[in-house]
Amino acid sequence: MTKTNGGTNGESLKKQVETSLAQLDALMRRGRELRELLARDSTNAVAVSSTRIWQEQCGIAINQLSGGSKAHWLARAFTDAFLMRSVSGQTLEKTSPEKMVERLLGVLERAVTSLLNAENPPMVTTTMEPTPRRFDFVHNGELRPVLEQAYGESRRALEGGDYEVALRTSCGVLEAIVTDALEHRGASALASSGAPAGKIADWPFETRLAVAETAGLIRGGWVRLPEVARRYREDHAAEATISEQDARRAGQVLNVIMRDLNPGR
């Protein structure tokens, strides 16, 4: 029997909701693990670094669920999770890593509850765009759909004039695919390329790019990244002004590195 458009759209929305629920469940499990690590030692460098990566992954998921709109209640809840406020609403201070994880877990739980409420799903749009296969070269299969979503969000943010979101999302995707390539190559092989000691996930963003170039995984196109992009994860970078040129160049560099890692694309 031929399915009607209504049935097809309904099935597409159901699939989208199921995918989002699975992604949120994975993020919540990881968040609880990090909360326990930080509760034992809030200065644990590995836990703090892993928390930042987890935070970025949460941001990507929330941005997708809120349709890229900062005015959406879910996007506002995500932003508010990072700040302690007085009764009058004034910002008092940034939260500690452990408290931030706790608050973000609360936001993720609200997202799950809303997804399960069929009458009020958090997605602004209910249409499913055909999923491009830009990230088949990524070795971590679970990461591919997240990267696909983030890549699309970065392009939409750029065209919508939200240059901060566009740049930070492009940089997040870039960092993820380079880290994946480095981890696949292996620490022992990278040592001969001048790689620093410690886990790859703990290296600064710029260090990962430089080691990837030395190891022959990518070429030197990454040096075109603007300074604000290279420092996008640092606390003071949040106050930097991001121009359209910065955002577009970050996106261009991302595409160059994608071709480096997947020459056949």
C-alpha positions in Angstrom: 0.0 0.0 0.0 1.3 3.4 -0.9 1.8 5.6 2.2 0.3 9.0 2.4 2.3 12.1 2.9 0.8 12.5 6.3 1.9 8.9 7.2 5.4 9.4 5.8 5.8 12.7 7.7 4.6 11.1 10.9 7.0 8.3 10.6 9.9 10.7 9.8 9.0 12.7 13.0 8.9 9.5 15.0 12.3 8.4 13.8 13.7 11.9 14.5 12.3 11.7 18.1 13.7 8.2 18.6 17.1 9.3 17.4 17.1 12.4 19.6 16.0 10.3 22.7 18.9 7.9 22.1 21.4 10.7 21.8 20.1 12.4 25.0 20.2 9.1 26.9 23.9 8.7 25.9 24.7 12.3 27.0 22.9 11.8 30.3 24.8 8.6 31.1 28.1 10.3 30.3 27.1 13.3 32.4 26.4 11.2 35.4 29.8 9.5 35.1 31.5 13.0 35.0 29.4 14.2 37.9 30.8 11.3 40.0 34.4 12.0 38.9 34.1 15.7 39.7 32.5 14.9 43.1 35.5 12.9 44.1 38.0 15.5 42.7 36.8 18.7 41.1 40.4 19.6 40.0 40.9 16.4 38.1 42.3 17.6 34.8 41.0 14.7 32.8 37.5 15.0 34.2 37.5 18.8 33.6 38.7 18.4 30.0 36.1 15.6 29.4 33.4 17.8 30.9 34.2 20.6 28.4 33.9 18.1 25.5 30.6 16.7 26.9 29.4 20.3 27.3 30.0 20.9 23.6 28.2 17.7 22.7 25.2 18.9 24.8 25.3 22.2 23.1 25.1 20.6 19.6 22.2 18.4 20.7 20.3 21.3 22.3 20.9 23.6 19.3 19.5 20.9 17.0 16.4 20.4 19.2 15.8 24.1 19.5 16.0 24.6 15.7 19.0 26.8 16.1 16.9 29.5 17.8 18.5 31.2 20.9 15.0 32.3 21.8 13.7 28.8 22.2 13.1 27.7 25.8 15.5 24.8 25.6 18.3 27.0 24.2 17.7 29.6 27.0 17.7 26.8 29.6 21.0 25.6 28.3 22.5 29.1 28.5 21.1 29.6 32.0 22.7 26.4 33.2 26.1 28.0 33.2 25.2 30.9 35.4 24.1 31.4 39.0 21.6 34.1 39.3 20.2 36.2 42.2 16.5 36.5 42.9 16.4 39.6 40.8 17.9 37.7 37.9 21.4 39.3 38.0 24.3 37.1 37.2 26.4 36.3 40.4 29.1 33.9 39.2 29.8 31.0 36.9 29.0 27.6 38.2 31.6 25.1 39.3 32.2 22.1 36.8 30.3 19.7 39.1 27.4 22.1 39.5 27.4 22.8 35.7 27.1 19.1 35.0 24.2 18.8 37.5 22.4 21.8 35.9 22.9 20.5 32.3 21.6 17.1 33.3 18.5 18.9 34.4 18.2 20.6 31.0 18.6 17.3 29.2 15.9 15.7 31.4 13.6 18.5 30.5 14.4 17.9 26.8 13.6 14.2 27.2 10.3 15.0 29.0 9.3 17.4 26.2 10.2 14.8 23.5 8.0 12.3 25.1 5.1 14.7 25.1 3.8 14.2 21.6 1.7 17.4 21.7 4.7 19.7 22.4 8.0 18.4 21.0 10.9 20.8 21.3 11.9 20.8 17.7 10.9 24.0 15.9 10.8 22.2 12.6 9.4 18.7 12.0 10.7 18.1 8.6 13.6 15.7 8.2 16.3 16.8 5.7 18.0 14.0 3.8 21.0 13.0 5.8 24.2 13.8 3.8 27.1 11.3 4.1 29.9 13.8 4.6 31.4 12.0 7.6 31.7 8.4 6.5 35.5 8.8 6.9 35.1 9.2 10.7 36.1 6.0 12.4 33.8 6.5 15.4 30.5 5.5 14.0 28.5 6.9 16.9 30.0 10.3 16.2 28.9 10.6 12.6 25.3 11.5 13.0 26.2 14.1 15.6 28.7 15.6 13.2 26.2 15.7 10.4 23.8 17.6 12.6 26.4 20.0 13.8 27.7 20.6 10.3 24.3 21.6 9.1 23.7 23.8 12.2 26.9 25.7 11.5 25.9 26.4 7.9 22.4 27.6 8.9 23.8 29.7 11.7 26.3 31.3 9.2 23.6 32.1 6.7 21.3 33.4 9.5 24.0 35.8 10.7 24.7 34.1 14.0 28.5 34.2 13.5 29.4 33.1 17.0 27.4 29.9 16.8 28.6 29.3 13.3 32.3 29.6 14.2 32.1 27.6 17.5 30.2 24.8 15.9 32.5 24.6 12.9 35.5 24.5 15.3 33.8 21.8 17.4 33.3 19.6 14.3 36.9 20.3 13.2 38.3 19.3 16.6 36.2 16.2 16.7 37.2 14.9 13.2 40.9 15.6 13.8 40.8 14.0 17.3 39.1 10.9 15.7 41.9 10.7 13.1 44.6 11.1 15.7 43.1 8.4 18.0 42.8 6.0 15.1 46.5 6.5 14.2 47.4 5.7 17.8 49.6 7.3 20.4 52.7 5.2 19.7 52.7 6.1 16.0 52.1 9.8 16.8 55.1 9.9 19.2 57.5 9.9 16.3 55.7 13.0 15.0 56.5 15.0 18.1 53.2 14.4 19.8 53.1 15.5 23.5 52.6 13.1 26.4 49.1 12.4 27.8 45.8 11.7 26.3 44.9 13.2 22.9 41.7 14.5 24.4 43.7 16.6 26.8 45.8 18.3 24.1 45.0 21.9 23.2 43.0 22.3 20.0 45.9 23.9 18.1 48.3 21.2 19.3 46.0 18.5 17.8 46.0 20.3 14.5 49.8 20.7 14.4 50.4 17.1 15.3 47.9 15.9 12.7 49.8 17.9 10.1 53.2 16.6 11.2 51.8 13.0 11.1 50.6 13.5 7.5 46.9 13.2 8.4 46.1 16.7 7.2 47.9 19.4 5.3 48.7 22.9 6.4 45.4 24.5 5.6 44.4 24.8 9.2 46.9 27.7 9.7 44.3 29.9 8.0 42.1 29.6 11.1 41.6 33.0 12.7 43.0 33.5 16.2 39.5 33.5 17.8 38.8 30.1 16.3 42.1 28.6 17.6 41.2 29.7 21.1 37.4 29.0 20.8 37.4 26.7 23.8 39.2 29.0 26.2 37.2 30.9 28.8 38.2 34.4 27.6 37.3 33.5 24.0 33.6 33.7 25.0 34.0 37.5 25.2 35.7 37.9 21.8 33.9 39.6 18.9 33.4 37.1 16.1 33.0 38.7 12.6 31.4 37.2 9.5 34.9 36.8 8.0 36.0 34.8 11.1 33.0 32.5 10.9 33.3 32.0 7.1 37.0 31.3 7.3 36.4 28.7 10.1 33.9 27.0 7.9 36.2 27.0 4.9 39.1 25.5 6.9 36.7 22.8 8.2 35.9 21.8 4.6 39.6 21.8 3.6 40.4 19.5 6.5 37.4 17.2 5.7 38.9 16.8 2.2 42.3 16.1 3.7 40.9 13.3 5.9 38.7 12.0 3.1 40.4 12.6 -0.3 37.8 10.8 -2.2 34.9 13.1 -1.2 
